[in-house]
Amino acid sequence: MQIHESEFLVIGAGIAGLSFALRAAKLGKVNVLLKDNYEKSSTQYAQGGINAVLSEQDSFESHIQDTLDCGYGLCNEEVVRLVVERGPEIIEDLMAWGTDFTRDGERLSLHREGGHAHNRVVHAKDATGAEIMRALINSVRNEPNITIYPDHMAIDLILQYQAGGKSINENTRCAGAYVLENQTRVVKGFVASVVYLATGGIGKVYPYTSNPRTATGDGIAMAYRAGIEVLNMEFIQFHPTILYHHEVNRFLITEAARGEGGILRDKEGRAFMGEYHPRKELAPRDVVARAIDREIKHSGNGCVYLDLTHLPKPHLQDHFPNIYHTLFDLGIDISIDPIPVVPAAHYLCGGLRVDRHGRTNCAGLFAGGECSYTGLHGANRLASNSLLEAAVFAKTSFEYIEQNRTELLVKPVQNIAPWVYHETSDTYEETLVSPLWKEVRQFMWNYVGIVRTDKRLDRAIRRIEFLRQEIEASYWNFRISKDLIELRNISIIAELIIRSAALRKESRGLHYTVDHPDTREDFAEDTCLMLHKHGLFR
């Protein structure tokens, strides 16, 4: 088996992975794994911006309070303060790497989004993530200590256990990962002193999502199988309006369209939001998403419609040029045609438990970005806090490693077990991967979506237990492939979400259940799942 050795192994290449890699390159060789390519990271799709307190009218205390209010009692206030207070320096770091943020004269332009008391969203027009990625990629390409491996997918972590042990303890160390080269289906060993998981979110567990194709929860699934604690998987943020179209996935219809007077209607043209909230289309995001979900389920139709046809065509072309031209090319003229929309999975507020340095409970294993749970978001995410969190924790992880380099940057393990190939090839059986994937995603949407009930969650648990056994049998019996790894990971993510949701007998933040509509003080704590404690399939 081919072995690649380095001081650092970074799995994932969004803002968390690349900013950590750029810092870590000062201390040693860095190998970065891309499951696909740079364009398939969630950061690339981020439109809004990144928060930082930069105006005289704003304050750290205001940003902290807005974050706490949004988190519905589950934020870690110490972590919130850490992230907020380091916001300005992160913006300076990103600009030093070449990020060209939009300016008003000499000052950075600051927007305000939902939940913010002040303008504090630093942005690059409506493509902030793409601009940040452009700058980071250029910087990475100019760093000789960083090697990029595109089309390489991590399969499982390599762990060094205490003699005789097979569970995480104080003597367990992460030594790297088994990695599939997608094109050749050859498995390689990547060993490193420090492994940094930055694999992004889990949106592809649902059929409707704003996330890229790669968002299959790989880092969370791998670490969970290794015994790392996973927190608050029930808290998934849904964006109310994503385009419902067979040719285009993940195209968001900005909330500004409703702010300009867009009206949500059912198939018969009925405007329904007045039945759900006095602010109608301008109700909070979670209220709008739940209303649309209810209308779709009650009608049996696949979507609802956002109507902008009462607005002047020049106004639409001027205010929403990207939406107008993208949809026009798809045969939808938004000046005369309502836009078919559905809610979509957007952001995971849970993930792998890490401390303020990004450390997991396994030595040598760090995590950052959407796959981690730091305590910043709690039960709901304040808009534009996610890019900030990813960049701050990439920096705090590096600072911790730099201060403890003697202990952490040990020589990587030399003797790792070779990968055992399962060469069985059954073309008929392998064709079941796609139907199984679709089945998992569809029942997650139906049973564990925006609105939940005890009965639906019970059904989902029985369903996922059966499917997990079938998927695990396929994984262990057939030749390894990217599709099979992703199917296995997404099934684990589904089970984690279902079981976490079933444990929370209340409605809080992004978790809403009809059977327990009130928020309860005795549930003001994190939901924690561990492999060896809860007995999920390995």
VEXDREN-2710 file (C-alpha; in Angstrom, 1 decimal):
% VEXDREN-2710
k/r/px/py/pz
1/MET/0.0/0.0/0.0
2/GLN/1.3/3.4/-1.0
3/ILE/2.0/5.6/2.1
4/HIS/2.1/9.4/2.1
5/GLU/3.7/11.0/5.2
6/SER/3.5/14.5/6.5
7/GLU/3.3/16.5/9.7
8/PHE/-0.3/17.6/8.9
9/LEU/-3.2/15.9/7.0
10/VAL/-6.1/18.2/6.2
11/ILE/-9.3/16.5/5.0
12/GLY/-11.4/19.1/3.3
13/ALA/-10.7/22.3/1.4
14/GLY/-13.1/25.0/2.3
15/ILE/-12.3/28.1/4.5
16/ALA/-11.6/25.9/7.5
17/GLY/-9.3/23.4/5.8
18/LEU/-7.4/25.9/3.6
19/SER/-6.9/28.6/6.2
20/PHE/-5.6/25.9/8.6
21/ALA/-3.3/24.5/5.9
22/LEU/-1.8/27.9/5.2
23/ARG/-1.0/28.4/8.8
24/ALA/0.2/24.9/9.5
25/ALA/2.6/25.1/6.5
26/LYS/4.8/27.3/8.7
27/LEU/5.5/24.2/10.9
28/GLY/5.8/21.4/8.4
29/LYS/4.5/19.6/5.3
30/VAL/0.8/19.6/4.8
31/ASN/-1.2/17.2/2.7
32/VAL/-4.7/18.3/1.7
33/LEU/-7.4/15.9/0.5
34/LEU/-10.2/17.1/-1.8
35/LYS/-13.0/14.6/-2.3
36/ASP/-13.8/16.3/-5.6
37/ASN/-12.4/19.7/-6.4
38/TYR/-12.2/23.2/-4.9
39/GLU/-15.5/24.3/-6.5
40/LYS/-17.4/21.7/-4.6
41/SER/-16.9/23.1/-1.1
42/SER/-19.7/24.7/0.8
43/THR/-17.6/27.9/1.2
44/GLN/-17.7/28.3/-2.5
45/TYR/-21.5/28.6/-2.4
46/ALA/-21.7/31.1/0.5
47/GLN/-23.4/34.2/-0.8
48/GLY/-24.0/36.4/2.3
49/GLY/-20.8/37.2/4.1
50/ILE/-18.7/36.9/7.2
51/ASN/-19.5/38.7/10.5
52/ALA/-17.1/41.1/12.2
53/VAL/-17.6/44.1/14.5
54/LEU/-16.0/46.9/12.5
55/SER/-18.3/49.9/12.8
56/GLU/-18.3/52.5/15.6
57/GLN/-22.0/51.9/16.1
58/ASP/-21.5/48.2/16.7
59/SER/-19.9/46.4/19.6
60/PHE/-18.6/43.0/20.7
61/GLU/-21.4/42.9/23.3
62/SER/-24.1/43.5/20.7
63/HIS/-22.7/40.7/18.4
64/ILE/-22.4/38.4/21.4
65/GLN/-26.0/39.1/22.4
66/ASP/-27.4/38.6/18.9
67/THR/-25.6/35.2/18.7
68/LEU/-26.9/34.1/22.2
69/ASP/-30.4/35.2/21.3
70/CYS/-30.3/33.1/18.1
71/GLY/-29.0/30.0/19.9
72/TYR/-32.1/29.5/22.1
73/GLY/-30.1/28.8/25.3
74/LEU/-27.6/26.3/24.0
75/CYS/-24.7/28.6/23.1
76/ASN/-21.4/28.4/25.0
77/GLU/-21.0/32.0/26.0
78/GLU/-17.2/31.7/26.4
79/VAL/-16.9/30.4/22.9
80/VAL/-19.2/33.1/21.5
81/ARG/-17.0/35.8/23.1
82/LEU/-13.9/34.1/21.7
83/VAL/-15.3/34.0/18.1
84/VAL/-16.8/37.5/18.1
85/GLU/-13.7/39.2/19.6
86/ARG/-11.4/37.6/17.0
87/GLY/-13.6/38.6/14.1
88/PRO/-11.7/41.8/13.1
89/GLU/-8.3/40.1/13.0
90/ILE/-9.8/37.3/10.8
91/ILE/-10.9/39.8/8.3
92/GLU/-7.4/41.3/8.3
93/ASP/-6.0/37.8/7.8
94/LEU/-8.3/37.1/4.8
95/MET/-7.4/40.4/3.2
96/ALA/-3.7/39.6/3.7
97/TRP/-4.3/36.4/1.7
98/GLY/-5.8/38.5/-1.0
99/THR/-9.6/38.5/-0.4
100/ASP/-11.1/41.5/-2.1
101/PHE/-14.1/42.5/0.0
102/THR/-16.6/45.1/-1.2
103/ARG/-15.9/48.6/0.0
104/ASP/-17.7/51.9/0.6
105/GLY/-14.9/54.3/-0.2
106/GLU/-12.0/53.5/2.0
107/ARG/-14.1/51.4/4.5
108/LEU/-15.4/47.9/4.1
109/SER/-19.0/47.7/3.1
110/LEU/-21.1/46.2/5.9
111/HIS/-24.5/44.6/5.4
112/ARG/-27.1/43.6/8.0
113/GLU/-29.0/40.3/7.9
114/GLY/-31.7/38.7/10.0
115/GLY/-31.1/38.6/13.7
116/HIS/-28.4/41.4/13.7
117/ALA/-28.8/44.6/15.6
118/HIS/-26.1/46.4/13.5
119/ASN/-24.5/46.2/10.1
120/ARG/-21.6/43.8/10.5
121/VAL/-21.6/41.5/7.5
122/VAL/-18.4/41.9/5.5
123/HIS/-19.1/40.7/2.0
124/ALA/-17.9/40.5/-1.6
125/LYS/-21.1/41.5/-3.4
126/ASP/-23.3/38.4/-3.4
127/ALA/-20.5/35.9/-3.9
128/THR/-18.4/36.2/-0.7
129/GLY/-17.5/32.5/-0.4
130/ALA/-16.3/32.3/-4.0
131/GLU/-14.0/35.3/-3.4
132/ILE/-12.6/33.9/-0.2
133/MET/-11.9/30.6/-1.9
134/ARG/-10.2/32.4/-4.9
135/ALA/-7.9/34.1/-2.5
136/LEU/-7.2/31.0/-0.4
137/ILE/-6.6/28.8/-3.4
138/ASN/-4.1/31.3/-4.9
139/SER/-2.3/31.4/-1.6
140/VAL/-2.2/27.6/-1.2
141/ARG/-0.8/27.2/-4.8
142/ASN/2.1/29.5/-3.9
143/GLU/2.9/27.6/-0.7
144/PRO/5.6/24.9/-1.4
145/ASN/4.9/23.1/1.9
146/ILE/1.3/22.3/0.8
147/THR/0.4/19.4/-1.5
148/ILE/-3.1/19.1/-2.8
149/TYR/-4.7/15.7/-3.7
150/PRO/-7.9/16.2/-5.7
151/ASP/-10.3/13.3/-6.2
152/HIS/-9.1/11.6/-3.0
153/MET/-11.7/10.6/-0.5
154/ALA/-11.0/9.6/3.1
155/ILE/-12.5/6.3/4.1
156/ASP/-11.7/5.9/7.7
157/LEU/-9.3/7.3/10.3
158/ILE/-6.2/5.3/11.4
159/LEU/-6.1/5.1/15.2
160/GLN/-3.3/3.9/17.5
161/TYR/-4.9/2.3/20.6
162/GLN/-3.5/1.4/23.9
163/ALA/-2.4/-2.2/24.0
164/GLY/-5.5/-4.4/23.9
165/GLY/-7.9/-1.5/23.6
166/LYS/-10.4/-0.7/20.8
167/SER/-12.1/2.4/22.2
168/ILE/-11.1/6.1/22.6
169/ASN/-9.1/6.8/25.8
170/GLU/-6.4/9.2/26.9
171/ASN/-3.8/7.0/25.2
172/THR/-5.5/6.8/21.8
173/ARG/-4.0/8.8/19.0
174/CYS/-5.1/9.5/15.4
175/ALA/-2.4/8.6/13.0
176/GLY/-3.9/9.4/9.6
177/ALA/-6.5/8.0/7.3
178/TYR/-7.2/5.4/4.7
179/VAL/-7.9/7.2/1.5
180/LEU/-9.5/6.2/-1.8
181/GLU/-8.1/7.6/-5.1
182/ASN/-11.5/7.9/-6.8
183/GLN/-10.4/7.3/-10.4
184/THR/-8.3/4.2/-9.8
185/ARG/-10.2/2.8/-6.7
186/VAL/-6.8/2.3/-5.1
187/VAL/-6.6/2.8/-1.4
188/LYS/-3.6/4.7/0.1
189/GLY/-2.4/5.4/3.6
190/PHE/-2.0/9.0/4.6
191/VAL/-0.2/9.2/7.9
192/ALA/0.4/12.4/9.8
193/SER/1.2/13.8/13.3
194/VAL/-1.9/15.9/13.2
195/VAL/-5.2/15.2/11.3
196/TYR/-7.5/18.2/10.7
197/LEU/-11.1/17.3/9.7
198/ALA/-12.8/20.1/7.7
199/THR/-15.3/18.0/5.6
200/GLY/-18.3/20.4/5.8
201/GLY/-21.9/19.7/6.2
202/ILE/-24.6/17.0/5.7
203/GLY/-27.1/18.6/3.4
204/LYS/-27.2/15.7/0.9
205/VAL/-29.0/13.5/3.5
206/TYR/-32.0/15.4/2.2
207/PRO/-33.3/15.6/-1.4
208/TYR/-33.6/19.4/-1.3
209/THR/-30.5/21.2/-0.2
210/SER/-28.4/24.3/-0.9
211/ASN/-25.3/22.3/-0.2
212/PRO/-22.9/21.0/-2.9
213/ARG/-22.9/17.3/-4.0
214/THR/-20.0/16.6/-1.6
215/ALA/-21.9/17.4/1.6
216/THR/-22.4/13.8/2.8
217/GLY/-21.1/14.2/6.4
218/ASP/-18.0/12.2/5.8
219/GLY/-15.9/13.6/8.6
220/ILE/-18.6/13.3/11.2
221/ALA/-19.3/9.7/10.1
222/MET/-15.6/8.7/10.2
223/ALA/-15.0/10.3/13.6
224/TYR/-18.2/8.8/15.0
225/ARG/-17.1/5.3/13.9
226/ALA/-13.8/6.0/15.7
227/GLY/-15.6/6.8/18.9
228/ILE/-15.7/10.7/18.8
229/GLU/-18.7/12.4/20.5
230/VAL/-21.3/13.9/18.2
231/LEU/-23.5/16.7/19.5
232/ASN/-26.9/18.3/18.5
233/MET/-27.5/16.6/15.2
234/GLU/-31.2/17.4/15.4
235/PHE/-30.5/21.1/14.7
236/ILE/-30.5/21.6/10.9
237/GLN/-31.3/25.0/9.4
238/PHE/-33.6/25.0/6.4
239/HIS/-33.6/27.8/3.9
240/PRO/-37.2/28.5/2.9
241/THR/-36.8/29.0/-0.8
242/ILE/-34.6/27.0/-3.2
243/LEU/-35.5/26.6/-6.8
244/TYR/-37.6/23.5/-7.5
245/HIS/-36.4/22.4/-11.0
246/HIS/-35.3/19.1/-12.5
247/GLU/-32.3/20.6/-14.3
248/VAL/-30.8/22.8/-11.5
249/ASN/-30.0/21.9/-7.9
250/ARG/-29.0/24.1/-5.0
251/PHE/-30.1/27.4/-6.6
252/LEU/-31.2/29.7/-3.8
253/ILE/-33.9/32.4/-4.3
254/THR/-32.7/35.1/-1.9
255/GLU/-34.8/36.2/1.0
256/ALA/-34.5/39.7/-0.4
257/ALA/-37.0/38.7/-3.1
258/ARG/-39.6/38.4/-0.3
259/GLY/-38.3/41.6/1.2
260/GLU/-39.1/43.4/-2.2
261/GLY/-42.7/42.2/-2.1
262/GLY/-42.6/38.6/-3.3
263/ILE/-45.7/36.6/-2.4
264/LEU/-45.8/32.9/-1.6
265/ARG/-48.7/31.1/-3.3
266/ASP/-50.0/27.6/-3.6
267/LYS/-50.6/25.9/-7.0
268/GLU/-54.1/27.5/-7.2
269/GLY/-52.7/31.0/-6.6
270/ARG/-53.7/31.3/-3.0
271/ALA/-51.4/33.5/-0.8
272/PHE/-51.1/31.5/2.3
273/MET/-48.5/33.1/4.6
274/GLY/-51.1/35.4/6.3
275/GLU/-52.5/32.2/7.9
276/TYR/-49.2/31.5/9.6
277/HIS/-47.8/34.8/10.8
278/PRO/-48.8/38.5/10.9
279/ARG/-45.7/39.5/9.0
280/LYS/-46.6/37.1/6.2
281/GLU/-43.7/36.6/3.8
282/LEU/-41.4/38.6/6.1
283/ALA/-41.9/36.2/9.0
284/PRO/-38.7/34.6/10.5
285/ARG/-37.0/32.0/8.3
286/ASP/-38.0/29.0/10.4
287/VAL/-41.7/30.1/10.4
288/VAL/-41.7/30.5/6.6
289/ALA/-40.0/27.2/6.1
290/ARG/-42.5/25.4/8.3
291/ALA/-45.4/27.0/6.5
292/ILE/-44.2/26.0/3.1
293/ASP/-43.5/22.5/4.3
294/ARG/-47.0/22.2/5.7
295/GLU/-48.6/23.5/2.5
296/ILE/-46.6/21.0/0.4
297/LYS/-47.5/18.0/2.6
298/HIS/-51.2/18.9/2.8
299/SER/-51.6/19.6/-0.9
300/GLY/-49.4/16.7/-2.2
301/ASN/-47.8/19.1/-4.7
302/GLY/-44.1/19.1/-5.0
303/CYS/-43.6/22.8/-4.4
304/VAL/-45.2/26.2/-3.8
305/TYR/-44.6/29.4/-5.8
306/LEU/-42.9/32.7/-5.1
307/ASP/-44.8/35.4/-7.1
308/LEU/-42.9/38.5/-8.2
309/THR/-45.0/39.1/-11.3
310/HIS/-46.6/42.2/-9.8
311/LEU/-43.2/44.0/-9.7
312/PRO/-42.0/45.9/-12.8
313/LYS/-39.7/43.9/-15.0
314/PRO/-36.9/46.6/-15.0
315/HIS/-37.0/46.5/-11.2
316/LEU/-36.5/42.7/-11.1
317/GLN/-33.7/42.9/-13.7
318/ASP/-31.9/45.6/-11.7
319/HIS/-32.4/44.1/-8.2
320/PHE/-32.1/40.4/-9.0
321/PRO/-29.9/40.1/-12.2
322/ASN/-28.5/36.7/-11.3
323/ILE/-31.9/35.2/-10.4
324/TYR/-33.5/36.8/-13.5
325/HIS/-31.0/35.6/-16.0
326/THR/-30.5/32.1/-14.5
327/LEU/-34.2/31.4/-14.4
328/PHE/-34.8/33.0/-17.9
329/ASP/-32.3/30.5/-19.3
330/LEU/-34.4/27.7/-17.7
331/GLY/-37.5/29.0/-19.4
332/ILE/-38.9/30.9/-16.4
333/ASP/-39.5/34.6/-16.9
334/ILE/-40.0/35.9/-13.3
335/SER/-41.7/39.0/-14.6
336/ILE/-44.6/36.8/-15.8
337/ASP/-44.0/33.4/-14.2
338/PRO/-44.1/32.5/-10.5
339/ILE/-41.0/30.7/-9.3
340/PRO/-41.4/27.1/-8.0
341/VAL/-39.7/26.8/-4.7
342/VAL/-39.2/24.4/-1.8
343/PRO/-37.4/24.6/1.6
344/ALA/-33.9/23.1/1.5
345/ALA/-31.5/21.8/4.1
346/HIS/-28.9/24.6/4.5
347/TYR/-26.7/24.3/7.5
348/LEU/-25.9/21.9/10.3
349/CYS/-25.6/23.4/13.8
350/GLY/-24.3/20.2/15.4
351/GLY/-21.3/18.1/14.8
352/LEU/-18.2/16.6/16.4
353/ARG/-17.5/17.9/19.9
354/VAL/-14.4/20.1/20.0
355/ASP/-12.9/22.4/22.6
356/ARG/-11.9/26.0/22.1
357/HIS/-8.7/24.8/20.4
358/GLY/-10.6/22.6/17.9
359/ARG/-9.4/19.4/19.7
360/THR/-11.6/16.3/19.7
361/ASN/-11.3/13.7/22.5
362/CYS/-8.7/11.8/20.5
363/ALA/-5.1/13.0/20.5
364/GLY/-3.9/14.4/17.2
365/LEU/-7.4/14.8/15.8
366/PHE/-8.8/18.3/15.3
367/ALA/-11.9/19.4/13.6
368/GLY/-13.2/22.7/12.3
369/GLY/-16.0/24.3/10.2
370/GLU/-19.4/22.8/9.7
371/CYS/-18.4/19.2/10.7
372/SER/-17.6/20.5/14.2
373/TYR/-19.7/21.6/17.2
374/THR/-17.9/24.4/19.1
375/GLY/-20.8/25.7/21.1
376/LEU/-21.1/28.9/19.0
377/HIS/-24.4/28.3/17.3
378/GLY/-26.4/26.4/19.9
379/ALA/-29.8/25.5/18.6
380/ASN/-29.8/27.9/15.7
381/ARG/-27.2/29.9/13.7
382/LEU/-27.0/33.6/13.5
383/ALA/-26.6/34.6/9.8
384/SER/-23.0/34.9/8.6
385/ASN/-21.5/33.5/11.8
386/SER/-20.4/30.2/10.1
387/LEU/-17.5/31.4/7.9
388/LEU/-16.3/33.4/10.9
389/GLU/-16.4/30.3/13.2
390/ALA/-14.5/28.2/10.7
391/ALA/-11.7/30.8/10.3
392/VAL/-11.4/31.5/14.0
393/PHE/-11.1/27.9/15.0
394/ALA/-8.6/27.1/12.2
395/LYS/-6.5/29.8/13.8
396/THR/-7.0/28.7/17.4
397/SER/-6.1/25.1/16.4
398/PHE/-2.9/26.3/14.8
399/GLU/-2.0/28.4/17.8
400/TYR/-2.4/25.5/20.1
401/ILE/-0.4/23.2/17.9
402/GLU/2.4/25.8/17.6
403/GLN/2.6/26.2/21.3
404/ASN/2.6/22.4/21.9
405/ARG/4.6/21.3/18.8
406/THR/7.0/19.2/20.8
407/GLU/4.2/17.0/22.1
408/LEU/2.0/17.0/19.0
409/LEU/4.4/17.0/16.0
410/VAL/5.8/13.5/16.7
411/LYS/7.0/11.2/14.0
412/PRO/4.0/9.6/12.3
413/VAL/3.4/5.9/12.8
414/GLN/5.3/3.8/10.3
415/ASN/3.6/0.4/10.5
416/ILE/-0.1/0.6/9.6
417/ALA/-2.2/-2.3/8.6
418/PRO/-2.6/-2.6/4.8
419/TRP/-6.0/-2.0/3.4
420/VAL/-8.0/-5.2/2.8
421/TYR/-9.8/-5.1/-0.6
422/HIS/-13.1/-6.8/-1.0
423/GLU/-12.9/-7.7/-4.7
424/THR/-16.3/-9.1/-5.1
425/SER/-18.0/-7.4/-8.0
426/ASP/-21.7/-7.8/-8.7
427/THR/-22.9/-5.3/-11.2
428/TYR/-26.6/-6.0/-10.4
429/GLU/-26.1/-5.5/-6.7
430/GLU/-23.9/-2.4/-7.2
431/THR/-26.8/-0.7/-9.1
432/LEU/-28.7/-0.7/-5.8
433/VAL/-26.5/2.1/-4.4
434/SER/-28.4/4.8/-6.2
435/PRO/-31.9/3.6/-5.2
436/LEU/-30.8/3.1/-1.6
437/TRP/-29.3/6.7/-1.6
438/LYS/-32.7/8.0/-2.9
439/GLU/-34.6/6.0/-0.3
440/VAL/-32.6/7.4/2.6
441/ARG/-32.9/11.0/1.4
442/GLN/-36.7/10.8/0.7
443/PHE/-37.7/9.2/4.0
444/MET/-35.5/11.7/5.9
445/TRP/-37.4/14.5/4.1
446/ASN/-40.8/13.0/4.9
447/TYR/-40.1/11.8/8.5
448/VAL/-37.2/14.0/9.9
449/GLY/-37.6/17.2/8.0
450/ILE/-38.6/20.7/9.0
451/VAL/-41.6/19.5/11.2
452/ARG/-41.3/16.3/13.2
453/THR/-43.6/14.0/15.2
454/ASP/-43.0/11.1/17.6
455/LYS/-44.7/8.7/15.2
456/ARG/-42.6/9.8/12.2
457/LEU/-39.4/9.6/14.2
458/ASP/-40.3/6.0/15.4
459/ARG/-40.9/5.0/11.8
460/ALA/-37.7/6.6/10.7
461/ILE/-35.7/4.7/13.4
462/ARG/-37.1/1.3/12.3
463/ARG/-36.5/2.2/8.6
464/ILE/-32.9/3.4/9.1
465/GLU/-32.0/0.3/11.2
466/PHE/-33.1/-2.0/8.4
467/LEU/-31.4/0.1/5.7
468/ARG/-28.1/0.4/7.7
469/GLN/-27.8/-3.4/7.9
470/GLU/-28.4/-3.7/4.2
471/ILE/-25.9/-0.9/3.4
472/GLU/-23.2/-2.2/5.8
473/ALA/-23.5/-5.7/4.1
474/SER/-22.9/-4.1/0.7
475/TYR/-20.0/-2.0/2.1
476/TRP/-18.2/-5.0/3.5
477/ASN/-19.0/-7.4/0.6
478/PHE/-18.3/-5.3/-2.5
479/ARG/-15.4/-3.5/-4.0
480/ILE/-14.8/0.0/-2.5
481/SER/-16.1/3.0/-4.4
482/LYS/-16.8/6.7/-3.7
483/ASP/-20.6/6.1/-4.1
484/LEU/-20.5/3.2/-1.6
485/ILE/-18.5/5.2/1.0
486/GLU/-20.9/8.1/0.7
487/LEU/-23.9/5.9/1.0
488/ARG/-22.5/4.4/4.1
489/ASN/-21.7/7.8/5.6
490/ILE/-25.0/9.4/4.7
491/SER/-26.9/6.4/6.4
492/ILE/-24.9/7.0/9.6
493/ILE/-25.6/10.7/9.5
494/ALA/-29.3/9.9/9.0
495/GLU/-29.3/7.7/12.0
496/LEU/-27.5/10.3/14.1
497/ILE/-30.1/12.9/13.2
498/ILE/-33.1/10.7/13.8
499/ARG/-31.9/9.5/17.2
500/SER/-30.9/13.0/18.3
501/ALA/-34.3/14.3/17.3
502/ALA/-36.1/11.5/19.1
503/LEU/-34.2/12.3/22.3
504/ARG/-35.2/15.9/22.4
505/LYS/-38.8/16.0/23.7
506/GLU/-39.3/19.7/23.1
507/SER/-39.2/22.3/20.4
508/ARG/-36.2/24.5/20.5
509/GLY/-34.5/26.5/17.8
510/LEU/-34.3/24.5/14.6
511/HIS/-35.9/21.4/16.1
512/TYR/-39.7/21.6/15.9
513/THR/-42.0/18.7/16.9
514/VAL/-45.7/18.8/16.9
515/ASP/-46.0/16.5/19.9
516/HIS/-43.8/18.7/22.1
517/PRO/-44.3/22.3/20.8
518/ASP/-43.0/24.0/24.0
519/THR/-39.4/24.7/25.0
520/ARG/-38.5/23.0/28.3
521/GLU/-35.8/24.1/30.7
522/ASP/-34.9/20.5/31.6
523/PHE/-33.8/20.1/27.9
524/ALA/-31.5/23.1/27.9
525/GLU/-28.5/20.9/27.3
526/ASP/-26.7/19.3/24.3
527/THR/-27.7/16.0/22.8
528/CYS/-24.7/13.7/22.8
529/LEU/-24.3/10.4/20.9
530/MET/-21.3/8.1/21.0
531/LEU/-20.8/4.8/19.1
532/HIS/-20.0/2.6/22.0
533/LYS/-22.6/4.1/24.3
534/HIS/-25.5/4.0/21.9
535/GLY/-24.7/0.9/19.9
536/LEU/-25.2/2.2/16.4
537/PHE/-23.9/-0.1/13.7
538/ARG/-20.2/0.1/13.1
END
